[in-house]
Amino acid sequence: MAKESVKARQKKREKMVLKYAKKRKFLKDSQNYELLQKLPRDASPVRLRNRCSITGRCRGYMRQFGISRIVFRNMASQGLIPGVKKASW
């Protein structure tokens, strides 16, 4: 499980990306790179990292479900994810 500070930092970055999205798009379209560089670094969507919504784990992230592989496995075996069941043959 990720530290609470790491999760908080990620949420802060997500808010900042949304806040500056229009301004970044306008500056990129007008090719005004000097002003684009003066925006905060965390306003860039490249700095975001996919994290599990439950544990905050960044590795083994399953984009389709928004959770890590470990949480996915536990939830799937408990039947909490609709349409997913453990394979057996």
N, C-alpha and C positions, 0 to 999 in steps of 0.2 A: 504494500500500500504506500502511495506517495505521501510525502510530508504535506501538512496543511498549507505551509507557505508556498509550496510549488503549485498546488491547486489554486490558491488565491492569486498567485502571479499570472497563471494562465487565464483566469477569469478577467483579471484587469486588462490583459492584452486583448482579449476578445472584445471587451467594451471599447477599447481605444481604436481597434480596427474598424468597428462599426461607426464610431464617431467621426473618423477621418476618411471614410470610404469615398464620399462624394468629392471631397476636396482633392484627394489623391487622384481620382479618375479625371477630374478637370485639369489638374496640373500635368498629368501624363499626356492627355489629349492635346494640350497646348504646348507640349514639349518644354515646359518651364522647369528644368531639372534643378536649378539653383534653389527655388522655393520648395521643391519636392524634398530636397536634402535637409531643409530646415525643419521639416516635420519631425515629431518624435520617432525614435527608432521602433518603438513598439506599435506604431500605427501601421506598420507594414504587415500584410497577411502572411508573409513568408516566415515570420517569427513565431507563428502559431504552431502548436504541436498537437496532433491527435491524441487525446487521452480518454481512458475509460471513464464513463460517467459515474461509476460507482466507486471504484478504488483509486482512480487517478493514474493508473499504470499507463505508460506510453508505449511499451513494447508489446507486441502481440495484439495490437488493436484491430478489431474487426469493424470495418467502416460501415457495413450494411446494418449492424446492430448497435454500434456506438459503445461497445464494451470490449474488454480484453478477452483473450482466449480462455483464461482460467475462469473468469466469471461466467463466460458463455457456456463452458462445459458444465459448471455447477447448475446453472439455471436450466439448461437443456435436459439434464438428467432428472431434475425435479419437475419437469414439464411446465416450466414458467414461460417458455418461448413458444408461441403458437406456430404449428407447422414444422417443428423441428423435433426429431426423435433420434435416439442412438441407433446406429446401423448395426444390423446383425444378419448374418447369412450362413 
